Amino acid sequence: MLKGKKIVLGITGSIAAYKACLIIRGLIKRGAEVQVVITPAGKEFITPITLSALTHKPVVSEFFSQRDGTWNSHVDLGLWADAMLIAPCTASTMGKMANGIADNMLITTYLSMKAPVFIAPAMDLDMYKHPSTQANMAKLKEYGNLIVEPATGFLASGLEGKGRMEEPEVIVDYLDKYFEVKDLTGKKILVTAGPTYEKIDPVRFIGNYSSGKMGFALAEECYRRGAEVTLIAGPVSLTCSNGIHRIDVESCEEMYQAAVQAFTGKGVNESEVNGESEVNGESEVNGESDTNSESQTSSQKMDAAILCAAVADFRPASVTDKKIKREKDDLELRLVPTHDIAAALGKAKMEDQRIVAFALETNDEEMNAEKKRKKKNANFIVLNSTRNPGTTFGTDENKITIISENGKKEYEKKPKTEVARDIIDELARLW
C-alpha cells in the first residue's frame, strides 16, 4: 500500500542511523518516494552522499543550502508528504518535538507536517525509561503521532534492554499497514477498557489489575481503519487520539450505563433493559424488550462492541461515607454482584451487530472461554492466560487465542498494538 506514497524520512543523531539505509531501500522497494531530512548530529553517523544515492534526491539538512538566497522550505515538505517517519528518533529530538523547539530543519518540517507522523525511538534503556522521555512520548501520542515502539535487545552501550530502534523491515511494515484500505469506514464500534473501581469507603476500593493498554490499542486500531470509535475507559492514565469519542467512568455501574446506551443507541431504561436486576447472568436484558425493536435504528446503535475492560465482578453491599478505621483485627465485607455488561449487551445484540468479549483465565482456559462465549452471546472470545508470563496486566505484550464457533486460532506473543491488529482483522471478517 506504499506504492506512490511520498515519505519524508527524518534521521537524527543516533548510532541506529545506519539502519536508515535499509528503511529507505524497503520503502522504495514497495513503491514509495523518499525525501531525507537529517539533523546536523545525524550527519555525524551517516553521510548525505549515501542517503542521496539511495533516494535519488538531495538530502535536506540546513535551512539555507547556499549563500545565494535559496532555501529549503519546510512548509513545502509538509504539504508534499503523505507521511513523515523519524527513524531513528533520539530522546533529544522527541523532547524538541513535544515542546515545539524548532531549532533545526527536521523539527520545523515536523511542525509543518500535514500528514501522519511516525516515530521510531532509539536510545539507551535508562534514557527510554526516564520519566521525562516517557512524558514526552505520551505528549506526542496525544498530539496524534504514531509511535513504533523500540525493541528489547543488545544496545550500543553494551547493556541489554528496551530502547533499540525497531528493525527496518518492521518499521516499513508498520507504515505499509497504516495505508491499508480503511475497511471499517462507516462502522461504529464501542470499546471498553481498563478496570473499574468499586468503592468501599472514600479512600478504598475493589478493582482489578488493568492498565487499559489492550483496550486502548484496540480503539486506536479501529480508529486507524476508519471506524467511528466510542471508548469507555475506567480509571487509567492513558491517552487516545483526539478523533476517538472517550467516556471516562469509575464504577461498573457507570460503565454499564454508558455501554448499554452506546451499544443500543438508547438510554438505559430499567423496565426495558432489566428484567429484574441485571447482575451476572440474572435476567440481564429482557429478551422481549424494545431494545431489539425497530426503533433501534442503524444510525443510532453500534455495529460492534469490543469488551476489553476488566470489570470488577463484585462490589460492597454498602459504602460508608467515612474512612473505615482499623479498630479490630478483622473486617467483614458483604459483597454483591455487579452488572454483567457483556451478558447485557449479548441479550440486546441484534442480528447485524457483533460482540467481541475477553476472557482472562487461570485454569481450564479454553473450556471456560467457550462457556463464556455462549453465555455472553459473543461472536468470538479473546482468551489470554495468567500462565503466560509478561502478557497480562500492565505489560506491552500479549499472547492470545481467539475462540469462535468455528474453532480456535492461536497467536504468538507480540506487542499489544499488533495483537489489536489481529483481533480487528478477525472482527472485520464478520461483515
C-alpha positions in Angstrom: 0.0 0.0 0.0 3.0 2.3 -0.1 3.1 2.5 -3.9 3.0 6.1 -4.9 3.3 7.4 -1.4 5.6 10.3 -0.6 7.6 9.8 2.6 9.7 12.3 4.5 12.3 10.3 6.4 13.8 12.2 9.4 17.2 11.0 10.7 18.6 12.1 14.0 21.9 11.7 15.8 21.8 8.0 16.9 24.1 5.1 16.2 20.9 3.5 14.7 21.1 6.0 11.8 22.9 3.3 9.8 19.6 1.4 9.6 18.1 4.3 7.8 19.6 2.9 4.6 17.6 -0.3 5.0 14.5 1.7 5.7 14.9 3.7 2.5 15.5 0.6 0.5 12.4 -1.1 2.0 10.2 2.0 1.3 11.4 2.4 -2.3 11.1 -1.3 -2.9 7.4 -1.0 -2.1 6.9 1.9 -4.5 7.3 4.9 -2.2 9.2 8.1 -2.9 11.6 9.2 -0.1 12.9 12.6 0.9 15.5 12.6 3.7 15.7 15.4 6.2 18.7 14.9 8.6 19.8 16.8 11.7 23.4 18.1 12.0 24.1 15.3 14.6 22.7 12.7 12.2 25.3 13.6 9.6 28.0 12.5 12.1 26.7 9.0 11.8 25.8 8.7 8.1 26.7 10.8 5.2 24.2 12.7 3.0 26.0 11.3 -0.1 25.0 7.7 0.9 21.4 8.8 1.5 21.1 10.8 -1.7 22.5 7.9 -3.7 19.7 5.7 -2.3 16.8 8.2 -2.7 18.0 9.9 -5.9 17.2 13.2 -4.1 19.3 15.8 -2.5 19.4 15.4 1.3 17.8 18.3 3.2 19.7 19.4 6.3 20.0 23.1 6.6 17.6 25.9 6.0 19.9 27.6 3.6 21.9 25.2 1.3 23.7 28.1 -0.4 24.6 31.7 0.2 22.5 32.9 -2.8 19.2 33.4 -1.0 17.8 30.0 -1.9 16.4 28.0 1.0 14.8 24.7 1.8 11.1 25.1 2.5 9.8 23.0 5.5 6.3 24.2 4.6 6.5 22.7 1.1 7.8 19.4 2.6 4.8 19.3 5.0 2.4 19.8 2.1 4.2 17.3 -0.2 4.4 14.3 2.1 1.8 11.5 2.6 3.7 10.6 5.8 6.7 11.6 7.9 8.8 8.9 9.5 11.5 9.9 12.1 13.8 6.9 12.4 15.9 6.9 14.5 14.4 9.4 16.8 16.6 10.4 19.8 15.4 11.5 23.2 16.6 15.0 22.4 14.5 15.2 19.2 11.4 13.8 20.9 11.8 16.5 23.6 12.0 19.2 21.0 9.0 17.8 19.1 6.9 17.6 22.2 7.7 21.2 23.2 7.9 22.9 19.8 11.6 23.8 19.9 12.2 24.5 16.2 15.9 24.8 16.1 16.7 22.6 13.1 15.2 21.7 9.7 13.8 18.4 10.9 11.8 19.9 13.7 10.4 22.7 11.6 9.4 20.1 9.0 7.7 18.1 11.7 5.8 21.2 13.0 4.7 22.0 9.4 3.6 18.4 8.6 0.0 17.9 7.4 0.4 14.1 7.1 0.6 11.4 9.8 3.9 11.3 11.7 5.6 8.0 12.7 8.3 8.0 15.4 10.8 5.2 15.9 12.7 5.9 19.2 16.3 4.8 19.6 18.2 5.3 22.9 19.7 3.5 25.9 17.4 1.7 28.1 17.6 4.1 31.1 17.1 7.1 28.8 14.0 5.4 27.4 12.6 4.6 30.9 13.3 8.1 32.3 10.1 9.9 33.3 10.8 12.9 31.0 11.2 10.7 28.0 8.0 8.8 28.8 6.2 12.1 29.4 7.4 13.4 26.0 6.3 10.2 24.3 2.8 10.5 25.9 2.5 14.1 24.8 3.5 13.1 21.2 0.9 10.3 21.2 -1.7 12.8 22.5 -0.8 15.1 19.5 -1.8 12.2 17.2 1.7 10.9 16.4 2.2 7.1 16.0 5.0 5.5 18.0 6.8 2.5 16.6 7.8 1.0 19.9 11.5 0.3 20.4 12.6 -3.3 20.7 14.3 -5.1 23.5 17.8 -6.3 22.9 21.6 -5.6 22.9 22.3 -1.9 22.9 25.3 0.2 21.8 26.2 0.9 25.5 26.8 -2.8 26.0 23.7 -3.1 28.1 20.6 -5.1 27.2 17.0 -3.8 27.5 14.3 -1.8 25.7 15.4 1.1 23.7 16.9 -0.1 20.4 15.2 1.1 17.3 12.8 -1.5 15.8 14.2 -3.4 12.8 13.8 -1.6 9.4 11.5 -4.3 7.9 9.2 -4.0 10.9 9.1 -0.2 10.6 8.3 -0.4 6.8 5.6 -3.0 7.5 4.1 -0.6 10.1 3.8 2.2 7.5 2.6 -0.3 4.9 -0.2 -1.5 7.1 -1.2 2.1 8.0 -2.0 2.8 4.4 -4.2 -0.3 4.0 -7.7 0.1 2.9 -9.9 1.7 5.6 -12.0 -1.5 5.9 -14.0 -0.2 8.9 -15.2 3.1 7.3 -18.8 3.7 8.2 -18.7 1.3 11.2 -19.5 2.4 14.7 -17.5 0.5 17.3 -17.7 0.5 21.1 -14.6 -0.4 23.1 -14.4 -0.8 26.9 -11.0 -0.6 28.5 -9.3 -0.5 31.9 -10.5 -1.5 35.4 -13.5 -0.4 37.4 -13.2 0.8 41.0 -16.0 -0.2 43.4 -15.8 2.0 46.5 -15.6 0.6 50.0 -15.2 4.0 51.6 -13.9 7.4 50.4 -10.3 6.0 50.2 -10.6 2.3 49.4 -12.0 0.3 46.5 -12.2 -3.2 45.0 -10.7 -3.4 41.5 -8.6 -5.3 39.0 -5.0 -5.1 37.9 -5.7 -3.5 34.5 -3.7 -0.8 32.8 -6.1 -0.4 29.8 -3.3 -0.8 27.3 -5.0 -3.6 25.3 -8.3 -1.8 25.1 -6.7 1.5 24.1 -4.7 -0.4 21.4 -7.9 -1.8 20.0 -9.6 1.6 20.0 -6.7 3.1 18.1 -6.6 0.2 15.6 -10.4 0.6 14.9 -9.9 4.4 14.5 -7.0 3.9 12.2 -9.0 1.7 9.9 -11.8 4.2 9.6 -14.3 3.3 12.3 -16.2 5.8 14.4 -15.0 4.7 17.9 -16.5 5.2 21.3 -14.1 4.3 24.1 -15.4 3.8 27.6 -12.4 3.8 29.9 -12.1 3.0 33.5 -9.5 4.8 35.7 -6.3 4.7 33.6 -3.5 7.2 32.9 -3.5 6.6 29.1 -4.3 9.0 26.3 -6.0 8.3 23.0 -6.3 10.0 19.6 -8.4 13.2 19.6 -10.8 11.6 17.0 -11.9 8.9 19.4 -15.0 9.7 21.5 -13.8 8.9 25.0 -16.1 8.5 28.0 -14.3 8.2 31.4 -16.0 6.2 34.1 -15.1 4.8 37.5 -17.5 2.1 38.6 -19.1 -0.9 36.9 -22.5 0.9 37.2 -21.2 3.9 35.2 -19.6 1.7 32.6 -22.8 -0.4 32.3 -24.9 2.7 31.8 -22.6 4.1 29.2 -22.1 0.8 27.3 -25.8 -0.1 27.1 -26.7 3.4 25.9 -23.9 3.4 23.3 -24.5 -0.1 22.0 -28.3 0.1 21.7 -28.5 3.8 20.8 -31.0 4.2 23.6 -30.9 5.3 27.2 -30.9 2.7 29.9 -34.5 2.1 30.9 -34.7 -0.3 33.7 -38.1 -1.6 32.6 -36.8 -2.3 29.1 -33.2 -3.3 29.8 -33.6 -5.1 33.0 -36.0 -7.9 33.7 -35.4 -7.7 37.5 -31.8 -7.0 38.3 -29.1 -7.1 35.6 -26.3 -8.8 37.5 -24.0 -11.5 36.3 -26.5 -13.5 34.3 -29.6 -12.8 36.4 -32.0 -11.7 33.6 -29.5 -9.2 32.2 -31.7 -7.8 29.4 -35.3 -8.8 28.9 -35.4 -10.6 25.6 -38.9 -9.1 25.0 -37.9 -5.5 25.5 -38.0 -3.0 22.7 -34.2 -2.8 22.9 -34.5 -5.1 19.9 -37.3 -3.1 18.3 -37.3 -1.3 15.0 -36.8 2.0 16.9 -33.2 0.9 17.4 -32.0 2.2 14.0 -28.7 1.6 12.4 -27.9 5.3 12.7 -28.2 5.1 16.4 -26.7 1.8 17.5 -23.2 0.4 17.4 -22.1 -2.1 14.8 -19.9 -3.8 17.2 -18.8 -3.9 20.9 -15.3 -5.0 22.0 -15.5 -5.6 25.7 -11.9 -5.5 26.9 -12.4 -3.8 30.3 -11.5 -5.8 33.4 -14.8 -5.1 35.3 -14.9 -5.9 39.0 -17.4 -8.8 39.4 -18.4 -7.7 42.9 -19.0 -4.5 44.9 -19.6 -3.8 48.5 -23.2 -4.1 49.5 -22.9 -0.8 51.3 -20.4 2.1 51.1 -19.6 4.2 54.1 -19.2 8.0 53.7 -16.3 8.0 56.2 -13.0 6.1 56.2 -13.2 2.7 57.9 -10.9 2.8 60.9 -8.7 -0.2 61.9 -10.3 -0.8 65.3 -10.4 -4.6 65.2 -8.1 -7.4 63.9 -10.5 -8.3 61.1 -13.1 -6.7 58.8 -16.0 -8.3 57.2 -17.5 -7.0 53.9 -20.6 -8.2 52.3 -20.2 -8.3 48.5 -22.9 -8.3 45.9 -22.5 -8.9 42.1 -22.0 -6.1 39.7 -23.7 -5.7 36.3 -22.6 -8.3 33.8 -22.0 -5.9 30.9 -21.1 -8.5 28.3 -24.2 -10.5 29.0 -26.4 -7.4 28.9 -25.1 -6.4 25.5 -25.3 -10.0 24.4 -29.0 -10.0 25.2 -29.5 -6.7 23.4 -27.5 -7.7 20.4 -29.3 -7.5 17.0 -28.6 -9.7 14.0 -26.4 -7.1 12.4 -24.4 -6.4 15.5 -21.1 -8.1 16.6 -19.7 -8.6 20.1 -16.1 -9.5 21.0 -15.5 -10.4 24.6 -12.3 -11.1 26.5 -11.6 -13.9 28.9 -8.6 -13.9 31.3 -8.3 -17.3 32.8 -6.0 -19.1 35.3 -7.1 -22.7 34.6 -9.2 -24.7 32.1 -8.7 -21.8 29.8 -10.4 -22.9 26.6 -13.3 -24.6 28.3 -14.1 -21.6 30.4 -13.7 -19.3 27.4 -16.1 -21.3 25.3 -18.7 -21.3 28.1 -18.3 -17.5 28.3 -18.7 -17.1 24.6 -22.0 -18.9 24.6 -23.3 -17.2 27.8 -22.4 -13.7 26.6 -23.7 -14.3 23.0 -20.3 -13.2 21.7 -19.2 -13.8 18.1 -15.8 -14.7 19.5 -13.7 -14.7 22.7 -10.2 -13.4 23.0 -8.5 -15.6 25.5 -5.4 -15.0 27.4 -3.9 -16.7 30.4 -2.0 -15.7 33.6 0.1 -18.7 32.9 1.8 -16.8 30.1 4.3 -14.5 31.9 4.6 -10.9 30.7 1.3 -11.0 28.7 -1.4 -9.7 31.1 -1.6 -6.8 33.5 0.4 -3.7 32.7 2.6 -5.3 30.1 3.2 -4.1 26.5 2.8 -7.6 25.0 0.1 -10.2 24.9 -0.4 -13.8 23.7 -4.0 -14.7 22.7 -6.2 -17.4 21.4 -9.4 -16.5 19.5 -12.2 -18.9 20.1 -15.3 -18.9 18.0 -18.0 -21.3 16.9 -15.6 -22.3 14.1 -12.8 -23.4 16.5 -9.7 -21.6 17.7 -6.8 -19.6 16.4 -3.6 -19.3 18.4 -1.2 -16.4 18.0 2.4 -15.8 19.1 3.3 -13.4 21.8 3.7 -9.9 20.3 3.2 -6.2 21.2 -0.4 -5.3 22.1 -0.6 -2.9 19.1 0.0 -5.9 16.8 -2.4 -8.1 18.9 -5.0 -5.4 18.3 -4.5 -5.7 14.6 -5.0 -9.5 14.7 -8.2 -9.1 16.7 -9.7 -6.4 14.4 -8.7 -8.4 11.3 -10.9 -11.2 12.8 -13.7 -8.8 13.5 -13.6 -7.3 10.0 -14.1 -10.7 8.5 -17.5 -11.0 10.2 -19.0 -8.3 7.9 
